[in-house]
Amino acid sequence: MSSPRVLKLADQIKVIVAEMLERRVKDPRLGFVTVTDVRLTGDSREATVFYTVLGSDEDRAGTEAALRSATGLIRSQVGKQLGLRFTPTLAFILDAVPETAKQIDELLAKAKAGDAEVAERAVGASYAGEADPYKHDDDDEPTS
């Protein structure tokens, strides 16, 4: 569990990086980027910035190259704005959440289609034996 200070720093880094990508980094390779999360180590020496890119694989590759080249500029701005003794190193990682969410959506759609097929088959079906095959207490009593 991270300390509240580390979590607050991570949130501040996320905001600074997002603003830098929006306003200061003018690389044409930079696509439509969204900073999704920042994770900071307990000693605040290393920050992992997770991002997503809207577009094709080429857009992702171009954005990755643009982020790699702008890392120094972004890190220096993070250091200036946070005023820390040691500015954390930044590592940009493509976030896999959208692809995972897409796979989960596909699996849910497949399960829903399977449920609909079972429900369709059950419409005209009847019981193989009695409708209620379980014994009840009132069945054991002799009738007079």
Phi and psi in radians as a Rosetta constraint file:
Dihedral C 1 N 2 CA 2 C 2 CIRCULARHARMONIC -1.387 0.35
Dihedral N 2 CA 2 C 2 N 3 CIRCULARHARMONIC 2.666 0.35
Dihedral C 2 N 3 CA 3 C 3 CIRCULARHARMONIC -1.285 0.35
Dihedral N 3 CA 3 C 3 N 4 CIRCULARHARMONIC 2.765 0.35
Dihedral C 3 N 4 CA 4 C 4 CIRCULARHARMONIC -1.047 0.35
Dihedral N 4 CA 4 C 4 N 5 CIRCULARHARMONIC -0.580 0.35
Dihedral C 4 N 5 CA 5 C 5 CIRCULARHARMONIC -1.126 0.35
Dihedral N 5 CA 5 C 5 N 6 CIRCULARHARMONIC -0.766 0.35
Dihedral C 5 N 6 CA 6 C 6 CIRCULARHARMONIC -1.146 0.35
Dihedral N 6 CA 6 C 6 N 7 CIRCULARHARMONIC -0.702 0.35
Dihedral C 6 N 7 CA 7 C 7 CIRCULARHARMONIC -1.128 0.35
Dihedral N 7 CA 7 C 7 N 8 CIRCULARHARMONIC -0.695 0.35
Dihedral C 7 N 8 CA 8 C 8 CIRCULARHARMONIC -1.158 0.35
Dihedral N 8 CA 8 C 8 N 9 CIRCULARHARMONIC -0.729 0.35
Dihedral C 8 N 9 CA 9 C 9 CIRCULARHARMONIC -1.086 0.35
Dihedral N 9 CA 9 C 9 N 10 CIRCULARHARMONIC -0.724 0.35
Dihedral C 9 N 10 CA 10 C 10 CIRCULARHARMONIC -1.069 0.35
Dihedral N 10 CA 10 C 10 N 11 CIRCULARHARMONIC -0.731 0.35
Dihedral C 10 N 11 CA 11 C 11 CIRCULARHARMONIC -1.122 0.35
Dihedral N 11 CA 11 C 11 N 12 CIRCULARHARMONIC -0.707 0.35
Dihedral C 11 N 12 CA 12 C 12 CIRCULARHARMONIC -1.143 0.35
Dihedral N 12 CA 12 C 12 N 13 CIRCULARHARMONIC -0.717 0.35
Dihedral C 12 N 13 CA 13 C 13 CIRCULARHARMONIC -1.090 0.35
Dihedral N 13 CA 13 C 13 N 14 CIRCULARHARMONIC -0.707 0.35
Dihedral C 13 N 14 CA 14 C 14 CIRCULARHARMONIC -1.034 0.35
Dihedral N 14 CA 14 C 14 N 15 CIRCULARHARMONIC -0.778 0.35
Dihedral C 14 N 15 CA 15 C 15 CIRCULARHARMONIC -1.157 0.35
Dihedral N 15 CA 15 C 15 N 16 CIRCULARHARMONIC -0.769 0.35
Dihedral C 15 N 16 CA 16 C 16 CIRCULARHARMONIC -1.107 0.35
Dihedral N 16 CA 16 C 16 N 17 CIRCULARHARMONIC -0.786 0.35
Dihedral C 16 N 17 CA 17 C 17 CIRCULARHARMONIC -1.118 0.35
Dihedral N 17 CA 17 C 17 N 18 CIRCULARHARMONIC -0.741 0.35
Dihedral C 17 N 18 CA 18 C 18 CIRCULARHARMONIC -1.088 0.35
Dihedral N 18 CA 18 C 18 N 19 CIRCULARHARMONIC -0.755 0.35
Dihedral C 18 N 19 CA 19 C 19 CIRCULARHARMONIC -1.136 0.35
Dihedral N 19 CA 19 C 19 N 20 CIRCULARHARMONIC -0.681 0.35
Dihedral C 19 N 20 CA 20 C 20 CIRCULARHARMONIC -1.098 0.35
Dihedral N 20 CA 20 C 20 N 21 CIRCULARHARMONIC -0.774 0.35
Dihedral C 20 N 21 CA 21 C 21 CIRCULARHARMONIC -1.150 0.35
Dihedral N 21 CA 21 C 21 N 22 CIRCULARHARMONIC -0.571 0.35
Dihedral C 21 N 22 CA 22 C 22 CIRCULARHARMONIC -1.351 0.35
Dihedral N 22 CA 22 C 22 N 23 CIRCULARHARMONIC -0.702 0.35
Dihedral C 22 N 23 CA 23 C 23 CIRCULARHARMONIC -1.895 0.35
Dihedral N 23 CA 23 C 23 N 24 CIRCULARHARMONIC -0.700 0.35
Dihedral C 23 N 24 CA 24 C 24 CIRCULARHARMONIC -1.722 0.35
Dihedral N 24 CA 24 C 24 N 25 CIRCULARHARMONIC -0.617 0.35
Dihedral C 24 N 25 CA 25 C 25 CIRCULARHARMONIC -1.432 0.35
Dihedral N 25 CA 25 C 25 N 26 CIRCULARHARMONIC 2.015 0.35
Dihedral C 25 N 26 CA 26 C 26 CIRCULARHARMONIC -1.918 0.35
Dihedral N 26 CA 26 C 26 N 27 CIRCULARHARMONIC 0.585 0.35
Dihedral C 26 N 27 CA 27 C 27 CIRCULARHARMONIC -1.353 0.35
Dihedral N 27 CA 27 C 27 N 28 CIRCULARHARMONIC 2.221 0.35
Dihedral C 27 N 28 CA 28 C 28 CIRCULARHARMONIC -1.176 0.35
Dihedral N 28 CA 28 C 28 N 29 CIRCULARHARMONIC -0.326 0.35
Dihedral C 28 N 29 CA 29 C 29 CIRCULARHARMONIC -1.325 0.35
Dihedral N 29 CA 29 C 29 N 30 CIRCULARHARMONIC -0.282 0.35
Dihedral C 29 N 30 CA 30 C 30 CIRCULARHARMONIC -1.253 0.35
Dihedral N 30 CA 30 C 30 N 31 CIRCULARHARMONIC 2.048 0.35
Dihedral C 30 N 31 CA 31 C 31 CIRCULARHARMONIC -1.528 0.35
Dihedral N 31 CA 31 C 31 N 32 CIRCULARHARMONIC -2.791 0.35
Dihedral C 31 N 32 CA 32 C 32 CIRCULARHARMONIC -1.390 0.35
Dihedral N 32 CA 32 C 32 N 33 CIRCULARHARMONIC 1.660 0.35
Dihedral C 32 N 33 CA 33 C 33 CIRCULARHARMONIC -1.784 0.35
Dihedral N 33 CA 33 C 33 N 34 CIRCULARHARMONIC 2.450 0.35
Dihedral C 33 N 34 CA 34 C 34 CIRCULARHARMONIC -2.201 0.35
Dihedral N 34 CA 34 C 34 N 35 CIRCULARHARMONIC 2.179 0.35
Dihedral C 34 N 35 CA 35 C 35 CIRCULARHARMONIC -1.443 0.35
Dihedral N 35 CA 35 C 35 N 36 CIRCULARHARMONIC 2.026 0.35
Dihedral C 35 N 36 CA 36 C 36 CIRCULARHARMONIC -1.628 0.35
Dihedral N 36 CA 36 C 36 N 37 CIRCULARHARMONIC -0.593 0.35
Dihedral C 36 N 37 CA 37 C 37 CIRCULARHARMONIC -2.836 0.35
Dihedral N 37 CA 37 C 37 N 38 CIRCULARHARMONIC 2.727 0.35
Dihedral C 37 N 38 CA 38 C 38 CIRCULARHARMONIC -2.310 0.35
Dihedral N 38 CA 38 C 38 N 39 CIRCULARHARMONIC 2.247 0.35
Dihedral C 38 N 39 CA 39 C 39 CIRCULARHARMONIC -2.021 0.35
Dihedral N 39 CA 39 C 39 N 40 CIRCULARHARMONIC 2.278 0.35
Dihedral C 39 N 40 CA 40 C 40 CIRCULARHARMONIC -2.023 0.35
Dihedral N 40 CA 40 C 40 N 41 CIRCULARHARMONIC 2.406 0.35
Dihedral C 40 N 41 CA 41 C 41 CIRCULARHARMONIC -1.192 0.35
Dihedral N 41 CA 41 C 41 N 42 CIRCULARHARMONIC 2.841 0.35
Dihedral C 41 N 42 CA 42 C 42 CIRCULARHARMONIC -1.050 0.35
Dihedral N 42 CA 42 C 42 N 43 CIRCULARHARMONIC -0.543 0.35
Dihedral C 42 N 43 CA 43 C 43 CIRCULARHARMONIC -1.574 0.35
Dihedral N 43 CA 43 C 43 N 44 CIRCULARHARMONIC 0.070 0.35
Dihedral C 43 N 44 CA 44 C 44 CIRCULARHARMONIC 1.050 0.35
Dihedral N 44 CA 44 C 44 N 45 CIRCULARHARMONIC 0.534 0.35
Dihedral C 44 N 45 CA 45 C 45 CIRCULARHARMONIC -1.649 0.35
Dihedral N 45 CA 45 C 45 N 46 CIRCULARHARMONIC -0.467 0.35
Dihedral C 45 N 46 CA 46 C 46 CIRCULARHARMONIC -2.331 0.35
Dihedral N 46 CA 46 C 46 N 47 CIRCULARHARMONIC 2.314 0.35
Dihedral C 46 N 47 CA 47 C 47 CIRCULARHARMONIC -2.089 0.35
Dihedral N 47 CA 47 C 47 N 48 CIRCULARHARMONIC 2.285 0.35
Dihedral C 47 N 48 CA 48 C 48 CIRCULARHARMONIC -1.845 0.35
Dihedral N 48 CA 48 C 48 N 49 CIRCULARHARMONIC 2.092 0.35
Dihedral C 48 N 49 CA 49 C 49 CIRCULARHARMONIC -1.813 0.35
Dihedral N 49 CA 49 C 49 N 50 CIRCULARHARMONIC 2.067 0.35
Dihedral C 49 N 50 CA 50 C 50 CIRCULARHARMONIC -1.680 0.35
Dihedral N 50 CA 50 C 50 N 51 CIRCULARHARMONIC 2.386 0.35
Dihedral C 50 N 51 CA 51 C 51 CIRCULARHARMONIC -2.478 0.35
Dihedral N 51 CA 51 C 51 N 52 CIRCULARHARMONIC 2.773 0.35
Dihedral C 51 N 52 CA 52 C 52 CIRCULARHARMONIC -2.165 0.35
Dihedral N 52 CA 52 C 52 N 53 CIRCULARHARMONIC 2.698 0.35
Dihedral C 52 N 53 CA 53 C 53 CIRCULARHARMONIC -2.247 0.35
Dihedral N 53 CA 53 C 53 N 54 CIRCULARHARMONIC 2.251 0.35
Dihedral C 53 N 54 CA 54 C 54 CIRCULARHARMONIC -1.498 0.35
Dihedral N 54 CA 54 C 54 N 55 CIRCULARHARMONIC 2.120 0.35
Dihedral C 54 N 55 CA 55 C 55 CIRCULARHARMONIC 2.473 0.35
Dihedral N 55 CA 55 C 55 N 56 CIRCULARHARMONIC -2.823 0.35
Dihedral C 55 N 56 CA 56 C 56 CIRCULARHARMONIC -1.512 0.35
Dihedral N 56 CA 56 C 56 N 57 CIRCULARHARMONIC -3.133 0.35
Dihedral C 56 N 57 CA 57 C 57 CIRCULARHARMONIC -1.121 0.35
Dihedral N 57 CA 57 C 57 N 58 CIRCULARHARMONIC -0.570 0.35
Dihedral C 57 N 58 CA 58 C 58 CIRCULARHARMONIC -1.137 0.35
Dihedral N 58 CA 58 C 58 N 59 CIRCULARHARMONIC -0.703 0.35
Dihedral C 58 N 59 CA 59 C 59 CIRCULARHARMONIC -1.108 0.35
Dihedral N 59 CA 59 C 59 N 60 CIRCULARHARMONIC -0.706 0.35
Dihedral C 59 N 60 CA 60 C 60 CIRCULARHARMONIC -1.115 0.35
Dihedral N 60 CA 60 C 60 N 61 CIRCULARHARMONIC -0.753 0.35
Dihedral C 60 N 61 CA 61 C 61 CIRCULARHARMONIC -1.141 0.35
Dihedral N 61 CA 61 C 61 N 62 CIRCULARHARMONIC -0.739 0.35
Dihedral C 61 N 62 CA 62 C 62 CIRCULARHARMONIC -1.116 0.35
Dihedral N 62 CA 62 C 62 N 63 CIRCULARHARMONIC -0.722 0.35
Dihedral C 62 N 63 CA 63 C 63 CIRCULARHARMONIC -1.142 0.35
Dihedral N 63 CA 63 C 63 N 64 CIRCULARHARMONIC -0.709 0.35
Dihedral C 63 N 64 CA 64 C 64 CIRCULARHARMONIC -1.058 0.35
Dihedral N 64 CA 64 C 64 N 65 CIRCULARHARMONIC -0.762 0.35
Dihedral C 64 N 65 CA 65 C 65 CIRCULARHARMONIC -1.133 0.35
Dihedral N 65 CA 65 C 65 N 66 CIRCULARHARMONIC -0.708 0.35
Dihedral C 65 N 66 CA 66 C 66 CIRCULARHARMONIC -1.135 0.35
Dihedral N 66 CA 66 C 66 N 67 CIRCULARHARMONIC -0.718 0.35
Dihedral C 66 N 67 CA 67 C 67 CIRCULARHARMONIC -1.154 0.35
Dihedral N 67 CA 67 C 67 N 68 CIRCULARHARMONIC -0.691 0.35
Dihedral C 67 N 68 CA 68 C 68 CIRCULARHARMONIC -1.070 0.35
Dihedral N 68 CA 68 C 68 N 69 CIRCULARHARMONIC -0.722 0.35
Dihedral C 68 N 69 CA 69 C 69 CIRCULARHARMONIC -1.315 0.35
Dihedral N 69 CA 69 C 69 N 70 CIRCULARHARMONIC -0.439 0.35
Dihedral C 69 N 70 CA 70 C 70 CIRCULARHARMONIC -1.677 0.35
Dihedral N 70 CA 70 C 70 N 71 CIRCULARHARMONIC 0.044 0.35
Dihedral C 70 N 71 CA 71 C 71 CIRCULARHARMONIC -1.013 0.35
Dihedral N 71 CA 71 C 71 N 72 CIRCULARHARMONIC -0.753 0.35
Dihedral C 71 N 72 CA 72 C 72 CIRCULARHARMONIC -1.096 0.35
Dihedral N 72 CA 72 C 72 N 73 CIRCULARHARMONIC -0.787 0.35
Dihedral C 72 N 73 CA 73 C 73 CIRCULARHARMONIC -1.066 0.35
Dihedral N 73 CA 73 C 73 N 74 CIRCULARHARMONIC -0.787 0.35
Dihedral C 73 N 74 CA 74 C 74 CIRCULARHARMONIC -1.148 0.35
Dihedral N 74 CA 74 C 74 N 75 CIRCULARHARMONIC -0.744 0.35
Dihedral C 74 N 75 CA 75 C 75 CIRCULARHARMONIC -1.107 0.35
Dihedral N 75 CA 75 C 75 N 76 CIRCULARHARMONIC -0.721 0.35
Dihedral C 75 N 76 CA 76 C 76 CIRCULARHARMONIC -1.128 0.35
Dihedral N 76 CA 76 C 76 N 77 CIRCULARHARMONIC -0.661 0.35
Dihedral C 76 N 77 CA 77 C 77 CIRCULARHARMONIC -1.204 0.35
Dihedral N 77 CA 77 C 77 N 78 CIRCULARHARMONIC -0.660 0.35
Dihedral C 77 N 78 CA 78 C 78 CIRCULARHARMONIC -1.062 0.35
Dihedral N 78 CA 78 C 78 N 79 CIRCULARHARMONIC -0.773 0.35
Dihedral C 78 N 79 CA 79 C 79 CIRCULARHARMONIC -1.091 0.35
Dihedral N 79 CA 79 C 79 N 80 CIRCULARHARMONIC -0.730 0.35
Dihedral C 79 N 80 CA 80 C 80 CIRCULARHARMONIC -1.128 0.35
Dihedral N 80 CA 80 C 80 N 81 CIRCULARHARMONIC -0.779 0.35
Dihedral C 80 N 81 CA 81 C 81 CIRCULARHARMONIC -1.323 0.35
Dihedral N 81 CA 81 C 81 N 82 CIRCULARHARMONIC -0.550 0.35
Dihedral C 81 N 82 CA 82 C 82 CIRCULARHARMONIC -1.530 0.35
Dihedral N 82 CA 82 C 82 N 83 CIRCULARHARMONIC -0.462 0.35
Dihedral C 82 N 83 CA 83 C 83 CIRCULARHARMONIC 1.158 0.35
Dihedral N 83 CA 83 C 83 N 84 CIRCULARHARMONIC 0.596 0.35
Dihedral C 83 N 84 CA 84 C 84 CIRCULARHARMONIC -1.464 0.35
Dihedral N 84 CA 84 C 84 N 85 CIRCULARHARMONIC 2.743 0.35
Dihedral C 84 N 85 CA 85 C 85 CIRCULARHARMONIC -1.149 0.35
Dihedral N 85 CA 85 C 85 N 86 CIRCULARHARMONIC -0.692 0.35
Dihedral C 85 N 86 CA 86 C 86 CIRCULARHARMONIC -2.201 0.35
Dihedral N 86 CA 86 C 86 N 87 CIRCULARHARMONIC 2.118 0.35
Dihedral C 86 N 87 CA 87 C 87 CIRCULARHARMONIC -1.386 0.35
Dihedral N 87 CA 87 C 87 N 88 CIRCULARHARMONIC 2.240 0.35
Dihedral C 87 N 88 CA 88 C 88 CIRCULARHARMONIC -1.168 0.35
Dihedral N 88 CA 88 C 88 N 89 CIRCULARHARMONIC 2.562 0.35
Dihedral C 88 N 89 CA 89 C 89 CIRCULARHARMONIC -1.253 0.35
Dihedral N 89 CA 89 C 89 N 90 CIRCULARHARMONIC 2.602 0.35
Dihedral C 89 N 90 CA 90 C 90 CIRCULARHARMONIC -1.963 0.35
Dihedral N 90 CA 90 C 90 N 91 CIRCULARHARMONIC 2.322 0.35
Dihedral C 90 N 91 CA 91 C 91 CIRCULARHARMONIC -2.180 0.35
Dihedral N 91 CA 91 C 91 N 92 CIRCULARHARMONIC 2.177 0.35
Dihedral C 91 N 92 CA 92 C 92 CIRCULARHARMONIC -1.692 0.35
Dihedral N 92 CA 92 C 92 N 93 CIRCULARHARMONIC 2.193 0.35
Dihedral C 92 N 93 CA 93 C 93 CIRCULARHARMONIC -2.178 0.35
Dihedral N 93 CA 93 C 93 N 94 CIRCULARHARMONIC 2.267 0.35
Dihedral C 93 N 94 CA 94 C 94 CIRCULARHARMONIC -1.188 0.35
Dihedral N 94 CA 94 C 94 N 95 CIRCULARHARMONIC 2.187 0.35
Dihedral C 94 N 95 CA 95 C 95 CIRCULARHARMONIC -1.329 0.35
Dihedral N 95 CA 95 C 95 N 96 CIRCULARHARMONIC 2.275 0.35
Dihedral C 95 N 96 CA 96 C 96 CIRCULARHARMONIC -1.614 0.35
Dihedral N 96 CA 96 C 96 N 97 CIRCULARHARMONIC 0.069 0.35
Dihedral C 96 N 97 CA 97 C 97 CIRCULARHARMONIC -1.051 0.35
Dihedral N 97 CA 97 C 97 N 98 CIRCULARHARMONIC -0.790 0.35
Dihedral C 97 N 98 CA 98 C 98 CIRCULARHARMONIC -1.077 0.35
Dihedral N 98 CA 98 C 98 N 99 CIRCULARHARMONIC -0.699 0.35
Dihedral C 98 N 99 CA 99 C 99 CIRCULARHARMONIC -1.174 0.35
Dihedral N 99 CA 99 C 99 N 100 CIRCULARHARMONIC -0.702 0.35
Dihedral C 99 N 100 CA 100 C 100 CIRCULARHARMONIC -1.137 0.35
Dihedral N 100 CA 100 C 100 N 101 CIRCULARHARMONIC -0.719 0.35
Dihedral C 100 N 101 CA 101 C 101 CIRCULARHARMONIC -1.107 0.35
Dihedral N 101 CA 101 C 101 N 102 CIRCULARHARMONIC -0.663 0.35
Dihedral C 101 N 102 CA 102 C 102 CIRCULARHARMONIC -1.118 0.35
Dihedral N 102 CA 102 C 102 N 103 CIRCULARHARMONIC -0.746 0.35
Dihedral C 102 N 103 CA 103 C 103 CIRCULARHARMONIC -1.103 0.35
Dihedral N 103 CA 103 C 103 N 104 CIRCULARHARMONIC -0.725 0.35
Dihedral C 103 N 104 CA 104 C 104 CIRCULARHARMONIC -1.126 0.35
Dihedral N 104 CA 104 C 104 N 105 CIRCULARHARMONIC -0.723 0.35
Dihedral C 104 N 105 CA 105 C 105 CIRCULARHARMONIC -1.071 0.35
Dihedral N 105 CA 105 C 105 N 106 CIRCULARHARMONIC -0.717 0.35
Dihedral C 105 N 106 CA 106 C 106 CIRCULARHARMONIC -1.114 0.35
Dihedral N 106 CA 106 C 106 N 107 CIRCULARHARMONIC -0.734 0.35
Dihedral C 106 N 107 CA 107 C 107 CIRCULARHARMONIC -1.143 0.35
Dihedral N 107 CA 107 C 107 N 108 CIRCULARHARMONIC -0.693 0.35
Dihedral C 107 N 108 CA 108 C 108 CIRCULARHARMONIC -1.135 0.35
Dihedral N 108 CA 108 C 108 N 109 CIRCULARHARMONIC -0.685 0.35
Dihedral C 108 N 109 CA 109 C 109 CIRCULARHARMONIC -1.132 0.35
Dihedral N 109 CA 109 C 109 N 110 CIRCULARHARMONIC -0.693 0.35
Dihedral C 109 N 110 CA 110 C 110 CIRCULARHARMONIC -1.133 0.35
Dihedral N 110 CA 110 C 110 N 111 CIRCULARHARMONIC -0.723 0.35
Dihedral C 110 N 111 CA 111 C 111 CIRCULARHARMONIC -1.155 0.35
Dihedral N 111 CA 111 C 111 N 112 CIRCULARHARMONIC -0.678 0.35
Dihedral C 111 N 112 CA 112 C 112 CIRCULARHARMONIC -1.125 0.35
Dihedral N 112 CA 112 C 112 N 113 CIRCULARHARMONIC -0.704 0.35
Dihedral C 112 N 113 CA 113 C 113 CIRCULARHARMONIC -1.132 0.35
Dihedral N 113 CA 113 C 113 N 114 CIRCULARHARMONIC -0.687 0.35
Dihedral C 113 N 114 CA 114 C 114 CIRCULARHARMONIC -1.126 0.35
Dihedral N 114 CA 114 C 114 N 115 CIRCULARHARMONIC -0.713 0.35
Dihedral C 114 N 115 CA 115 C 115 CIRCULARHARMONIC -1.126 0.35
Dihedral N 115 CA 115 C 115 N 116 CIRCULARHARMONIC -0.694 0.35
Dihedral C 115 N 116 CA 116 C 116 CIRCULARHARMONIC -1.138 0.35
Dihedral N 116 CA 116 C 116 N 117 CIRCULARHARMONIC -0.666 0.35
Dihedral C 116 N 117 CA 117 C 117 CIRCULARHARMONIC -1.141 0.35
Dihedral N 117 CA 117 C 117 N 118 CIRCULARHARMONIC -0.738 0.35
Dihedral C 117 N 118 CA 118 C 118 CIRCULARHARMONIC -1.128 0.35
Dihedral N 118 CA 118 C 118 N 119 CIRCULARHARMONIC -0.717 0.35
Dihedral C 118 N 119 CA 119 C 119 CIRCULARHARMONIC -1.150 0.35
Dihedral N 119 CA 119 C 119 N 120 CIRCULARHARMONIC -0.641 0.35
Dihedral C 119 N 120 CA 120 C 120 CIRCULARHARMONIC -1.144 0.35
Dihedral N 120 CA 120 C 120 N 121 CIRCULARHARMONIC -0.714 0.35
Dihedral C 120 N 121 CA 121 C 121 CIRCULARHARMONIC -1.182 0.35
Dihedral N 121 CA 121 C 121 N 122 CIRCULARHARMONIC -0.537 0.35
Dihedral C 121 N 122 CA 122 C 122 CIRCULARHARMONIC -1.378 0.35
Dihedral N 122 CA 122 C 122 N 123 CIRCULARHARMONIC -0.185 0.35
Dihedral C 122 N 123 CA 123 C 123 CIRCULARHARMONIC -1.061 0.35
Dihedral N 123 CA 123 C 123 N 124 CIRCULARHARMONIC -0.861 0.35
Dihedral C 123 N 124 CA 124 C 124 CIRCULARHARMONIC -1.708 0.35
Dihedral N 124 CA 124 C 124 N 125 CIRCULARHARMONIC 0.148 0.35
Dihedral C 124 N 125 CA 125 C 125 CIRCULARHARMONIC -1.396 0.35
Dihedral N 125 CA 125 C 125 N 126 CIRCULARHARMONIC 2.678 0.35
Dihedral C 125 N 126 CA 126 C 126 CIRCULARHARMONIC -2.264 0.35
Dihedral N 126 CA 126 C 126 N 127 CIRCULARHARMONIC 2.873 0.35
Dihedral C 126 N 127 CA 127 C 127 CIRCULARHARMONIC -1.206 0.35
Dihedral N 127 CA 127 C 127 N 128 CIRCULARHARMONIC 2.585 0.35
Dihedral C 127 N 128 CA 128 C 128 CIRCULARHARMONIC -1.287 0.35
Dihedral N 128 CA 128 C 128 N 129 CIRCULARHARMONIC -0.552 0.35
Dihedral C 128 N 129 CA 129 C 129 CIRCULARHARMONIC -2.149 0.35
Dihedral N 129 CA 129 C 129 N 130 CIRCULARHARMONIC -2.328 0.35
Dihedral C 129 N 130 CA 130 C 130 CIRCULARHARMONIC -1.318 0.35
Dihedral N 130 CA 130 C 130 N 131 CIRCULARHARMONIC 2.739 0.35
Dihedral C 130 N 131 CA 131 C 131 CIRCULARHARMONIC -1.166 0.35
Dihedral N 131 CA 131 C 131 N 132 CIRCULARHARMONIC -0.593 0.35
Dihedral C 131 N 132 CA 132 C 132 CIRCULARHARMONIC -2.207 0.35
Dihedral N 132 CA 132 C 132 N 133 CIRCULARHARMONIC 1.646 0.35
Dihedral C 132 N 133 CA 133 C 133 CIRCULARHARMONIC -1.409 0.35
Dihedral N 133 CA 133 C 133 N 134 CIRCULARHARMONIC -0.020 0.35
Dihedral C 133 N 134 CA 134 C 134 CIRCULARHARMONIC -1.518 0.35
Dihedral N 134 CA 134 C 134 N 135 CIRCULARHARMONIC 2.583 0.35
Dihedral C 134 N 135 CA 135 C 135 CIRCULARHARMONIC -1.322 0.35
Dihedral N 135 CA 135 C 135 N 136 CIRCULARHARMONIC 2.510 0.35
Dihedral C 135 N 136 CA 136 C 136 CIRCULARHARMONIC -2.111 0.35
Dihedral N 136 CA 136 C 136 N 137 CIRCULARHARMONIC 2.733 0.35
Dihedral C 136 N 137 CA 137 C 137 CIRCULARHARMONIC -1.082 0.35
Dihedral N 137 CA 137 C 137 N 138 CIRCULARHARMONIC -0.608 0.35
Dihedral C 137 N 138 CA 138 C 138 CIRCULARHARMONIC -1.272 0.35
Dihedral N 138 CA 138 C 138 N 139 CIRCULARHARMONIC -0.278 0.35
Dihedral C 138 N 139 CA 139 C 139 CIRCULARHARMONIC -1.319 0.35
Dihedral N 139 CA 139 C 139 N 140 CIRCULARHARMONIC -0.470 0.35
Dihedral C 139 N 140 CA 140 C 140 CIRCULARHARMONIC -1.342 0.35
Dihedral N 140 CA 140 C 140 N 141 CIRCULARHARMONIC -0.393 0.35
Dihedral C 140 N 141 CA 141 C 141 CIRCULARHARMONIC -1.302 0.35
Dihedral N 141 CA 141 C 141 N 142 CIRCULARHARMONIC 2.310 0.35
Dihedral C 141 N 142 CA 142 C 142 CIRCULARHARMONIC -1.226 0.35
Dihedral N 142 CA 142 C 142 N 143 CIRCULARHARMONIC 2.506 0.35
Dihedral C 142 N 143 CA 143 C 143 CIRCULARHARMONIC -1.594 0.35
Dihedral N 143 CA 143 C 143 N 144 CIRCULARHARMONIC 2.423 0.35
